[in-house]
Amino acid sequence: MKELISSIWEQVLGRKAPFFQNEEDALEQLANQLRGLSSRRRLLVLDDVWRKADLDKLSSCMSCFQLLLTTRHSSILQSSHRETIYKLGLLRNEDARRLFCYHAFGQDSIPTWVDEPQLVEEVIKRCGNLPLALKVIGSSLYCDELFRPLWSRMFKRLRDARSFGEHHKDELVGTFKPSFDALDSQLQECFLDLAILPRSSHWPAKVLLDMWVHIQNMDWDDAIWALVELSDRGLLDLYVINQGARVHMMAQKVHIERALRSKLASAKLLVSQHDIIKDLALYLLRQDFSLSSYKRMLMPNGRDTGDMNWTPETADIVYIDAGMMERDDWPSTLEFPMAKALMLHTNSKNSVYELPKFVETMKELKVLYLRGRIGGVVKIEGEVKIEGNFSQLRSLRVDFMTAIFSEQVTLKSMSNLEDLVVQLSDIPSEGDIGSLSKLKVLQLSWRSLEYVPIREYRKMKYLEEVSLNGGKIEDLPEDFCNLEKLRLLDLDFSMVTLFPKTFRKIESLEKVDIAHPEQNQFTLPTGFGQLVALKKMSLRGSKQLTHLPFTFGKLGSLEVLDLKNCEFLQDLCNDFGGLTSLKHLHLGGCRVLRKLPSSFGELHALEELFLWHSLSLNELPYNFGQLRSLRILSLRFCRNLCQLPESFGDLKALEELSLASCASLQKLPDSFGFLQSLKSLSLADCIGLEQLPKNFGLLNNLEELDLRWMDRLRKLPISTKHGGLKALKMVKCDEKLIPLWKDQRNNFHLIQFDVLKSNYT
């Protein structure tokens, strides 16, 4: 409930939710905030409501909202004069056909190459017009004209499945069986692993990935692509954490690419699965034990194993929701001697939660995931008697709990640990993370962290990724440079003010993220330019950063540089043009940046440049047109930008350009019409522009044009008449400009106009 209230707080009030002591406190604070909203009517959508109790609690503080609820359980709604209950039916035949064809053929109708379209209709009929079935079955049959035999084979297998109706879940699961059969044996194992995850939840994808890597012996890249393949086939939904743990969005290609390069990046990926798809996995495991090489045990309610027939003695992969159970509540005879992966979820309200005794028996454990309620504590101490039992452990992750490693049981027992993602509050005096000599990924995050808990960096020969989020660390030690294989360093929300002089020696470093540092003073070391392998760097929100070191231009491998909202950055180094590999540069919100260096035009690889809200920028370099690879340029709200250089028309690759709210811009250069690749142009609120260039009509690839709030524009250049602007599809403008377009254009009726007061099409 507190998580739901936090989500409503962030979405409705537009700011981060505060700390809530308990559920009652959360409801009271939310109600107080909502009372202060204006009287304007609002609609709040609550999707997939499960419990009537939650709805009753929320209704007391939602009087200012119109509520739209979706639920799978109509019994939680009580009919009254204030409520209208709409039972959502199945899709109409036409809509069902379009949805299926979209997933099966990539278009909204049956392709002409299909010899027997009635067979497609039969498949759609067997899906019962249920959207989920249409999506999954269609995705599993996806092919084009080159793969007609594949369609035929899959269809024959599908014909053996039973058709189903609205309420026939068992028959629905049976119909999904061909989608499972179409997977290769390894993907089938991956899919069956999803059966042990809890229902209706978002689960860290990295837990699955670690299981597949360390138990199925998959390569990391193969594990990622297995995740993508299952998502593409509609067998799971892949999300990414965006701007906080409670805001989820569908994962895109860019998130997958990041996960391929970095295990820490994969920590932002979340997996969710529809209950019916989960039922399929459980159904398959119950019906045919020979389907899988691994034995999975699901204990969703403490001792309850549901209707799974696996015994603890033979289970390889175990999920346990311990609920409120404590250490002594478990049977003393419970053992998991073969377990290779354990996911343990507890809601214990004790200030200290002790691991159950059966953990001592897990001598083969390779993946351990501990998840608790926010504010709880996991205590790994001598009483657990697990020293030495973790010698096979490869991955340890702790969420929503604080792990305390006591002196009796130290990290030394985890000699083969490769991934450690955990919030720590105490490191024993006799041990340190430096004893984990095989560690490859390290993520530590806790507010009281004052030093990096590594004593002998030379022992960390394999460490590739380090994340030290938050904490009070102000400087990195001199021997930090001994992490000779370090590729990624994440100091997000840290207080680091000083980098050691030896930092430049980390020749393997590819990515550095120091976003939103909170310190009063912040500078990069002079030798920063010697990080020859550095490809990506983020310093966004570094408000105390005023200059870049003079060696910065030597970062010849740098491809991405994010300096967004570095409000006091005064200038870039003179040899900035030496960043010959730079493709993406973000300088948005650099309010005091007055000019770009003359070497800027040498950034021939640059594809995207964001300079929005650079309020002090008054000109661009004369050689700006030499940015021959530039595709996207944003200069919006550069209010002091007076002119563009004549070389601007040489930007032959430019596709998107925003000059919105450049209030001081008096004219566009005569070369502007030579931007032959330009597709989207915004001149909105350029109140100083009185006319467009004479050759404006030569922009023959321009599709979208925004001319709103251009009060001084009185006419269009003659080049826009007849054959000019051949590709133009959308114009946004004030109503007074419509007559100008009518007079100038023979194809006026082909252009869609978005007008402030009315629409013309």
C-alpha positions in Angstrom: 0.0 0.0 0.0 2.8 2.4 0.9 4.4 1.8 -2.5 1.1 2.6 -4.3 0.7 5.8 -2.3 4.2 6.8 -3.2 3.4 6.2 -6.8 0.3 8.3 -6.6 2.2 11.0 -4.8 4.9 11.2 -7.5 2.5 11.0 -10.5 -0.2 13.4 -9.2 1.9 15.9 -7.1 4.9 15.7 -9.4 7.6 15.3 -6.7 9.4 12.6 -4.8 7.4 11.0 -2.0 8.6 11.6 1.6 9.4 9.0 4.1 6.3 7.3 5.6 6.4 5.8 9.1 3.6 3.4 8.3 0.5 2.9 6.1 -1.7 5.2 8.2 0.9 8.0 8.1 1.1 7.6 4.3 -2.6 7.9 3.9 -2.8 10.9 6.1 0.0 12.8 4.4 -1.5 12.0 1.0 -4.9 13.2 2.0 -3.5 16.5 3.3 -1.6 17.1 0.1 -4.6 16.4 -2.1 -6.8 18.8 -0.2 -4.5 21.6 -1.3 -5.0 20.9 -5.0 -7.1 23.3 -7.1 -10.7 22.6 -7.7 -10.1 21.5 -11.2 -11.6 18.0 -11.9 -9.1 15.2 -12.2 -9.2 11.6 -13.4 -7.2 9.0 -11.5 -6.7 5.6 -13.1 -5.9 2.6 -10.8 -5.0 -0.4 -12.9 -5.3 -4.0 -11.8 -6.8 -3.5 -8.3 -6.6 -6.8 -6.3 -8.0 -6.1 -2.8 -11.1 -4.3 -1.8 -9.4 -3.3 1.5 -6.8 -1.2 -0.5 -9.6 0.5 -2.4 -11.5 1.3 0.8 -8.5 2.9 2.3 -7.7 5.0 -0.7 -11.3 6.2 -1.2 -11.2 8.3 2.0 -8.6 10.7 0.5 -9.7 10.5 -3.2 -12.8 12.7 -3.0 -11.3 15.2 -5.4 -10.9 12.6 -8.2 -13.0 10.8 -10.6 -11.8 7.2 -10.4 -11.4 4.7 -13.2 -10.6 1.2 -11.9 -9.6 -1.9 -13.6 -9.7 -5.3 -11.9 -9.9 -9.0 -12.6 -12.1 -9.5 -9.6 -15.5 -7.8 -9.9 -16.4 -8.9 -6.4 -14.2 -6.1 -4.9 -16.6 -3.5 -6.4 -19.9 -2.8 -4.7 -22.7 -1.5 -6.9 -24.0 1.9 -5.9 -25.5 5.0 -7.5 -21.9 6.5 -7.8 -20.3 3.5 -9.5 -20.7 2.2 -13.0 -19.3 -1.3 -13.6 -18.3 -2.1 -17.2 -17.5 -5.7 -18.0 -14.9 -5.6 -20.7 -15.7 -8.2 -23.4 -13.5 -9.9 -26.0 -12.3 -8.1 -29.1 -14.6 -7.8 -32.1 -13.6 -10.1 -35.0 -12.2 -7.3 -37.1 -10.0 -6.0 -34.2 -8.9 -9.5 -33.3 -7.8 -10.1 -36.9 -5.8 -6.8 -37.0 -4.1 -7.5 -33.7 -3.1 -11.0 -34.7 -1.8 -10.0 -38.1 0.2 -7.2 -36.5 2.1 -9.7 -34.4 2.2 -12.5 -36.9 3.0 -10.6 -40.1 4.0 -7.1 -39.1 0.9 -5.6 -40.7 -2.8 -5.2 -39.9 -4.2 -7.6 -42.5 -3.5 -11.1 -43.9 -0.7 -10.9 -46.5 -1.4 -11.7 -50.1 1.2 -14.4 -50.1 -0.8 -16.5 -47.7 -2.3 -19.2 -49.9 -5.1 -20.3 -47.5 -6.3 -17.2 -45.6 -9.1 -19.3 -44.1 -6.4 -21.1 -42.0 -5.3 -17.8 -40.5 -9.0 -17.1 -39.7 -9.2 -20.5 -38.0 -6.1 -19.7 -35.8 -7.6 -16.4 -34.8 -10.9 -18.2 -33.9 -9.0 -20.7 -31.8 -7.5 -17.7 -29.9 -11.0 -16.8 -28.8 -10.6 -13.1 -29.6 -8.6 -12.8 -26.3 -5.9 -10.1 -26.8 -3.2 -11.9 -24.8 -3.7 -15.1 -26.7 -3.7 -13.2 -30.1 -0.4 -11.5 -29.1 1.4 -14.6 -27.9 0.3 -17.0 -30.6 0.8 -14.3 -33.3 4.3 -13.5 -32.0 5.2 -17.2 -32.0 4.1 -17.5 -35.6 5.8 -14.4 -36.8 7.2 -14.7 -40.3 7.3 -13.2 -43.7 7.0 -14.5 -47.2 10.4 -16.1 -47.0 9.3 -18.4 -44.2 6.1 -20.0 -45.5 7.1 -23.5 -44.4 7.6 -22.3 -40.8 4.0 -21.0 -40.8 2.7 -24.3 -42.1 4.5 -26.4 -39.5 3.5 -24.1 -36.6 -0.1 -24.0 -37.8 -0.4 -27.8 -37.9 0.9 -28.0 -34.3 -1.6 -25.3 -33.3 -4.5 -27.1 -34.8 -4.1 -29.8 -32.2 -4.7 -27.3 -29.3 -8.2 -26.9 -28.1 -10.2 -23.8 -28.8 -11.3 -21.8 -25.7 -13.8 -19.3 -24.5 -13.8 -16.4 -22.2 -13.5 -18.2 -18.9 -11.6 -21.3 -19.9 -8.2 -20.7 -18.4 -7.1 -24.4 -18.7 -7.9 -24.4 -22.4 -6.1 -21.1 -22.8 -3.0 -22.5 -21.3 -3.3 -25.5 -23.7 -3.5 -23.2 -26.6 -0.3 -21.5 -25.6 1.6 -24.8 -25.5 2.7 -24.4 -29.2 4.5 -21.2 -28.3 6.5 -23.1 -25.8 7.2 -26.0 -28.1 8.6 -23.5 -30.7 11.4 -22.5 -28.3 14.7 -24.3 -28.3 15.6 -26.4 -25.3 17.6 -23.7 -23.5 14.9 -21.0 -24.0 12.4 -23.5 -22.6 14.5 -23.8 -19.5 14.6 -20.0 -19.2 10.9 -19.8 -19.6 10.2 -22.4 -16.9 12.4 -20.5 -14.5 9.8 -17.7 -14.6 7.3 -20.1 -12.9 8.9 -19.6 -9.5 8.6 -15.8 -9.5 5.7 -14.3 -7.6 2.5 -13.2 -9.4 1.7 -9.7 -10.4 5.1 -8.2 -9.6 8.1 -6.6 -11.2 11.1 -8.7 -10.5 14.8 -7.8 -11.1 15.9 -9.3 -14.4 19.4 -9.7 -13.2 18.3 -12.4 -10.8 17.2 -14.5 -13.8 20.3 -13.5 -15.8 22.6 -14.7 -13.0 20.7 -18.0 -12.7 21.1 -18.6 -16.4 24.8 -17.7 -16.4 25.8 -19.5 -13.3 23.5 -22.5 -13.4 22.8 -23.0 -17.1 26.3 -21.9 -18.0 25.1 -19.4 -20.6 27.2 -16.5 -21.7 26.1 -13.1 -20.5 25.1 -11.9 -24.0 23.2 -15.1 -24.7 21.3 -14.7 -21.4 20.3 -11.1 -22.4 19.1 -12.2 -25.8 17.1 -15.1 -24.2 15.4 -12.4 -22.2 14.7 -10.4 -25.3 13.5 -13.5 -27.2 11.0 -14.4 -24.5 9.8 -10.8 -24.5 9.5 -10.7 -28.3 7.4 -13.8 -28.2 5.0 -12.3 -25.6 6.0 -14.7 -22.9 7.2 -12.0 -20.5 7.1 -8.2 -20.3 10.4 -6.4 -20.0 10.5 -3.0 -18.1 13.2 -0.6 -17.1 13.4 1.5 -14.0 13.1 5.2 -15.0 13.6 8.1 -12.7 13.1 6.1 -9.5 12.2 2.6 -8.5 8.5 3.0 -8.9 8.3 4.4 -12.4 8.5 1.7 -15.0 8.5 1.9 -18.8 8.8 -0.7 -21.5 12.4 -1.5 -22.2 13.7 -0.3 -25.5 16.6 -1.3 -27.7 18.9 1.2 -26.0 18.3 -0.4 -22.6 19.2 -3.8 -24.0 22.4 -2.5 -25.6 23.4 -1.0 -22.2 22.7 -4.3 -20.4 24.9 -6.2 -23.0 27.8 -3.9 -22.1 27.3 -3.7 -18.4 25.9 -6.0 -15.7 25.2 -3.0 -13.5 23.0 -1.5 -16.3 21.0 -4.8 -16.3 20.1 -4.1 -12.7 17.6 -1.5 -14.0 15.7 -4.1 -16.1 12.6 -5.6 -14.5 10.5 -8.7 -15.6 6.8 -9.1 -15.3 4.5 -11.8 -16.5 0.8 -12.2 -17.1 -0.8 -14.6 -14.7 -2.0 -16.8 -17.6 1.5 -17.1 -19.0 2.7 -18.0 -15.5 0.0 -20.6 -15.3 1.4 -22.1 -18.6 4.8 -22.5 -17.0 3.4 -24.1 -13.9 1.1 -26.3 -16.0 4.0 -27.6 -18.0 6.0 -28.4 -14.9 3.2 -30.3 -13.3 2.3 -32.3 -16.4 5.7 -33.4 -17.6 8.7 -33.5 -15.2 10.9 -34.6 -18.1 10.6 -31.2 -19.7 13.3 -29.7 -17.6 16.8 -30.7 -16.4 16.3 -28.5 -13.3 14.0 -29.0 -10.4 12.2 -25.9 -9.2 10.5 -25.5 -5.9 8.0 -22.7 -5.3 6.9 -21.9 -1.7 4.6 -18.9 -2.1 3.3 -19.0 1.5 6.0 -20.2 3.8 5.8 -23.9 4.2 3.2 -24.2 1.5 4.7 -25.7 -1.7 1.4 -25.1 -3.7 0.7 -28.2 -5.9 4.3 -28.7 -7.0 5.6 -32.2 -6.4 9.3 -31.4 -6.0 10.8 -32.1 -2.6 13.4 -29.9 -0.8 16.0 -32.6 -1.0 16.0 -32.5 -4.8 15.2 -28.9 -5.6 17.8 -27.0 -7.7 16.1 -23.6 -7.8 14.0 -22.4 -4.8 11.7 -19.4 -4.3 10.4 -18.9 -0.8 8.0 -16.1 0.4 8.7 -16.4 4.1 6.1 -13.8 5.0 6.2 -13.1 8.7 8.0 -16.3 9.6 11.1 -16.0 11.7 14.2 -18.3 12.0 12.7 -20.6 14.6 9.4 -21.0 12.8 10.9 -23.3 10.1 11.0 -27.1 10.6 14.3 -28.1 11.9 14.4 -31.0 9.4 14.0 -28.7 6.3 17.1 -29.0 4.1 18.0 -28.0 0.5 21.3 -29.9 -0.1 21.1 -29.6 -4.0 19.9 -26.0 -4.2 21.9 -23.8 -6.6 19.7 -20.7 -6.4 17.7 -19.3 -3.5 15.3 -16.4 -3.7 14.0 -15.5 -0.2 11.4 -12.8 0.4 10.5 -11.8 3.9 8.1 -9.3 5.4 9.4 -9.7 8.9 8.8 -6.6 11.1 11.7 -7.4 13.4 14.6 -4.9 13.4 16.9 -7.8 12.7 16.0 -10.7 10.5 18.0 -13.9 10.8 18.4 -16.2 7.9 16.6 -19.6 8.4 18.7 -22.5 9.6 18.1 -24.4 6.3 20.5 -22.0 4.6 23.3 -23.9 6.3 22.5 -26.9 4.2 22.8 -25.1 0.9 26.4 -26.0 0.2 26.0 -25.9 -3.6 24.4 -22.4 -3.7 25.5 -20.2 -6.6 22.9 -17.5 -6.7 21.4 -15.9 -3.5 18.8 -13.2 -3.6 17.4 -11.7 -0.4 14.5 -9.3 -0.5 12.8 -7.7 2.4 10.5 -4.9 3.2 11.9 -1.4 3.2 13.6 -0.6 6.5 14.2 -4.2 7.4 17.6 -5.7 8.2 19.2 -9.0 7.2 21.8 -10.2 9.7 24.3 -12.7 8.5 26.0 -13.8 11.8 27.7 -16.6 13.6 24.5 -18.2 14.7 23.6 -19.0 11.1 26.8 -21.1 10.9 27.2 -20.7 7.2 30.9 -20.0 7.2 32.4 -22.0 4.4 29.0 -23.0 3.0 29.1 -20.1 0.5 32.3 -21.3 -1.2 30.3 -21.9 -4.4 28.4 -18.7 -4.4 28.8 -16.6 -7.5 26.1 -13.9 -7.1 24.7 -12.2 -4.0 22.1 -9.5 -4.1 20.2 -7.9 -1.2 17.2 -5.6 -1.8 15.3 -3.5 0.7 17.4 -4.8 3.6 20.7 -3.9 5.2 23.2 -6.6 5.3 25.5 -6.9 8.3 28.5 -9.1 7.9 29.6 -10.0 11.4 33.1 -11.0 12.6 32.0 -14.6 13.1 31.0 -15.0 9.5 33.1 -12.9 7.1 33.1 -12.3 3.4 36.2 -14.5 3.2 33.9 -17.6 3.0 32.6 -16.3 -0.3 35.9 -16.9 -2.1 34.3 -17.5 -5.6 31.8 -14.6 -5.4 31.7 -12.6 -8.7 28.7 -10.3 -8.3 28.0 -8.4 -5.1 25.0 -6.0 -5.2 24.1 -5.1 -1.6 23.4 -2.3 0.9 25.9 -2.7 3.7 26.0 -1.0 7.1 29.0 -2.7 8.7 32.2 -4.4 7.5 33.9 -6.6 10.1 37.3 -5.3 11.2 39.0 -8.6 10.3 37.7 -8.7 6.7 37.1 -6.5 3.8 35.7 -6.7 0.2 39.3 -6.9 -1.0 39.3 -10.5 0.1 36.8 -11.3 -2.7 39.6 -11.7 -5.2 37.3 -13.1 -8.0 34.8 -10.3 -7.8 33.8 -8.7 -11.1 30.8 -6.5 -10.2 30.5 -4.5 -7.0 27.6 -2.3 -6.1 27.5 -0.8 -2.6 24.9 1.7 -1.6 24.2 3.1 1.8 24.1 6.6 3.2 26.7 6.0 6.0 29.4 4.8 3.7 32.5 6.9 4.4 35.2 4.9 2.7 35.7 2.3 0.0 35.8 -1.0 2.0 38.8 -2.4 0.1 42.2 -2.7 1.7 44.3 -4.4 -0.9 43.3 -3.2 -4.4 46.0 -5.4 -6.0 44.0 -8.5 -5.1 41.0 -7.3 -7.1 42.4 -8.5 -10.4 39.0 -9.2 -12.0 36.9 -6.2 -10.8 35.3 -4.6 -13.9 32.3 -2.6 -12.6 32.1 -0.5 -9.4 29.1 1.4 -8.2 29.3 3.4 -5.0 25.9 5.2 -4.9 25.3 7.8 -2.2 27.3 7.7 0.9 29.8 10.2 2.4 32.9 9.3 0.4 34.8 12.5 -0.4 37.8 11.1 -2.1 39.1 7.9 -3.7 42.4 6.4 -2.4 45.6 6.6 -4.3 45.8 2.9 -4.9 42.4 2.9 -6.6 44.4 2.9 -9.8 45.4 -0.8 -9.0 42.0 -1.9 -10.3 43.6 -2.7 -13.6 40.5 -4.2 -15.3 38.0 -1.6 -14.1 35.7 -0.6 -17.0 32.8 1.1 -15.3 32.8 3.5 -12.3 29.4 4.8 -11.1 29.6 7.5 -8.4 26.0 8.7 -8.9 24.8 10.9 -6.0 28.2 10.7 -4.4 30.1 13.4 -2.5 33.5 12.7 -4.2 35.5 15.9 -4.4 38.9 14.6 -5.1 40.3 12.0 -7.6 43.8 10.7 -6.9 46.5 11.8 -9.3 47.0 8.2 -10.2 43.4 8.0 -11.5 44.8 8.5 -15.0 46.5 5.1 -14.8 43.2 3.1 -15.0 43.7 2.5 -18.8 40.8 0.1 -19.0 38.1 2.6 -17.8 35.4 2.9 -20.4 32.5 4.7 -18.5 32.4 7.2 -15.6 29.1 8.4 -14.1 29.3 11.2 -11.5 25.8 12.5 -11.9 24.3 15.0 -9.5 27.2 15.3 -7.1 26.2 17.2 -4.0 29.7 18.5 -3.0 30.6 22.2 -2.7 33.7 21.9 -4.8 34.3 19.6 -7.7 37.1 19.4 -10.2 38.4 16.7 -12.5 42.1 15.8 -12.2 44.5 17.3 -14.7 45.5 13.9 -16.1 41.9 13.0 -16.9 42.7 13.2 -20.6 45.0 10.1 -20.3 42.0 7.7 -19.9 42.5 6.5 -23.4 39.8 3.9 -23.3 37.0 6.2 -21.9 33.9 6.0 -24.1 31.1 7.4 -22.0 31.1 10.1 -19.3 28.3 11.7 -17.4 28.7 14.7 -15.1 25.1 15.8 -15.4 23.9 18.1 -12.6 27.5 18.9 -11.4 26.6 22.4 -10.3 30.1 23.2 -9.0 31.9 22.2 -12.2 33.3 25.4 -13.8 36.0 24.2 -16.3 37.2 21.0 -18.0 40.9 20.1 -17.6 43.1 21.3 -20.4 43.9 17.6 -21.3 40.2 16.7 -21.8 40.5 17.0 -25.5 42.8 14.0 -25.6 40.0 11.6 -24.9 40.0 10.3 -28.4 37.8 7.3 -27.7 35.0 9.3 -26.0 31.6 8.7 -27.7 29.1 10.1 -25.2 29.5 13.1 -23.0 26.6 14.3 -20.7 27.1 17.7 -19.1 23.4 18.5 -18.8 22.5 21.1 -16.1 26.1 21.9 -15.2 24.9 25.3 -14.5 28.2 27.0 -13.7 30.3 25.5 -16.5 31.9 28.6 -18.1 33.7 27.1 -21.0 35.0 24.0 -22.7 38.8 23.3 -23.1 40.4 24.9 -26.2 41.3 21.5 -27.8 37.7 20.1 -27.3 37.7 19.3 -31.0 40.2 16.6 -30.2 37.3 14.4 -29.2 37.3 12.8 -32.6 35.0 9.9 -31.7 32.3 12.0 -29.9 28.8 11.1 -31.2 26.5 12.4 -28.5 27.0 15.7 -26.6 24.6 17.1 -24.0 25.1 20.7 -22.9 21.5 21.5 -22.1 21.0 23.7 -19.1 24.6 25.0 -19.1 23.3 28.5 -18.3 26.6 30.4 -18.1 28.3 28.8 -21.1 29.0 31.8 -23.4 30.7 30.2 -26.4 32.0 27.0 -28.0 35.7 26.7 -28.7 36.9 27.3 -32.3 38.0 23.7 -32.5 34.4 22.6 -32.1 33.9 22.2 -35.8 36.4 19.4 -35.8 33.9 17.0 -34.1 33.3 15.3 -37.4 31.7 12.2 -35.7 29.1 14.2 -33.7 25.6 13.1 -34.4 23.5 14.6 -31.6 24.0 18.0 -29.9 21.8 19.4 -27.2 22.3 23.1 -26.2 18.9 24.0 -24.9 18.6 26.5 -22.2 22.2 27.7 -22.7 21.0 31.2 -21.8 24.4 32.9 -22.2 25.3 31.4 -25.6 25.3 34.2 -28.2 27.0 32.7 -31.2 28.2 29.5 -32.7 31.7 29.0 -34.1 32.2 30.0 -37.7 33.1 26.5 -38.7 30.0 24.9 -37.1 29.0 23.6 -40.6 31.9 21.2 -40.5 29.9 18.9 -38.2 29.1 16.7 -41.2 27.6 13.9 -39.2 25.2 16.0 -37.1 21.6 14.7 -37.3 19.9 16.3 -34.3 20.5 19.8 -32.9 18.5 21.5 -30.2 19.1 25.2 -29.5 15.7 25.9 -27.9 15.6 28.6 -25.3 19.0 30.0 -26.3 17.5 33.4 -25.8 20.8 35.3 -26.4 21.7 33.5 -29.7 21.8 36.4 -32.2 22.7 34.6 -35.4 23.8 31.4 -37.0 27.0 31.2 -39.0 26.8 31.1 -42.8 28.4 27.6 -42.7 25.2 26.4 -41.1 23.9 25.3 -44.5 26.8 22.8 -44.7 25.2 20.5 -42.1 24.2 18.0 -44.8 23.2 15.2 -42.4 20.9 17.4 -40.2 17.5 15.9 -39.8 16.0 17.6 -36.7 16.5 21.2 -35.7 14.9 23.1 -32.8 15.4 26.9 -32.6 12.3 27.4 -30.5 12.3 30.4 -28.2 15.5 31.8 -29.6 14.1 35.3 -29.0 17.2 37.2 -30.1 17.6 35.5 -33.5 17.0 38.1 -36.2 17.5 36.1 -39.4 18.4 32.7 -40.7 21.6 32.4 -42.9 21.2 32.5 -46.7 22.6 28.9 -46.8 19.6 27.6 -44.8 17.9 26.1 -47.8 20.8 23.8 -48.4 19.9 21.6 -45.4 18.7 18.9 -47.7 18.3 16.2 -45.0 16.2 18.3 -42.7 12.9 16.6 -41.8 11.7 18.5 -38.6 12.2 22.2 -37.9 10.8 24.3 -35.0 10.9 28.1 -35.1 8.2 28.5 -32.5 8.4 31.7 -30.5 11.3 33.1 -32.5 9.7 36.5 -32.1 12.7 38.3 -33.7 12.3 36.6 -37.1 10.4 38.7 -39.7 11.0 36.5 -42.7 12.3 33.2 -43.8 15.3 32.8 -46.2 14.5 33.1 -49.9 15.6 29.5 -50.6 13.5 28.1 -47.7 11.4 26.2 -50.3 14.4 24.1 -51.2 14.0 22.1 -48.0 12.5 19.2 -50.0 12.7 16.6 -47.3 11.1 18.8 -44.6 8.1 17.0 -43.1 7.2 18.9 -40.0 7.4 22.7 -39.5 6.5 24.7 -36.3 5.9 28.4 -36.8 3.7 29.1 -33.8 4.0 32.5 -32.0 6.0 34.1 -34.8 4.3 37.4 -34.4 6.4 39.3 -37.0 6.2 36.8 -39.8 4.0 38.4 -42.5 4.8 36.4 -45.7 6.3 33.2 -47.0 9.2 33.2 -49.5 8.1 32.6 -53.1 10.3 29.4 -53.1 7.6 27.7 -51.0 5.1 28.0 -53.8 4.2 25.2 -56.2 7.1 22.7 -56.1 8.8 23.9 -52.9 8.8 21.9 -49.7 7.7 18.8 -51.5 7.6 16.5 -48.5 5.8 18.8 -46.1 3.1 17.0 -44.1 2.5 19.0 -40.9 2.5 22.7 -40.2 2.0 24.1 -36.7 1.2 27.8 -36.8 -1.1 30.7 -35.7 -4.5 31.0 -37.4 -3.4 34.2 -39.2 -0.8 32.3 -41.2 -3.3 29.9 -42.8 -4.2 32.3 -45.6 -0.6 32.6 -46.6 -0.3 28.9 -47.0 -3.6 28.8 -49.0 -2.3 31.4 -51.4 1.1 29.8 -51.8 0.3 26.1 -52.1 -1.5 24.1 -54.8 -1.3 21.1 -52.5 -2.7 22.9 -49.5 -5.3 20.1 -48.9 -2.5 17.5 -48.5 -0.9 19.3 -45.5 -2.2 18.8 -42.0 -2.3 22.0 -40.0 -2.2 22.2 -36.2 -3.6 25.7 -35.4 -4.0 27.3 -32.0 -7.7 28.1 -32.4 -8.9 25.7 -35.1 -7.8 22.8 -37.2 -7.4 22.9 -41.0 -6.8 19.8 -43.0 
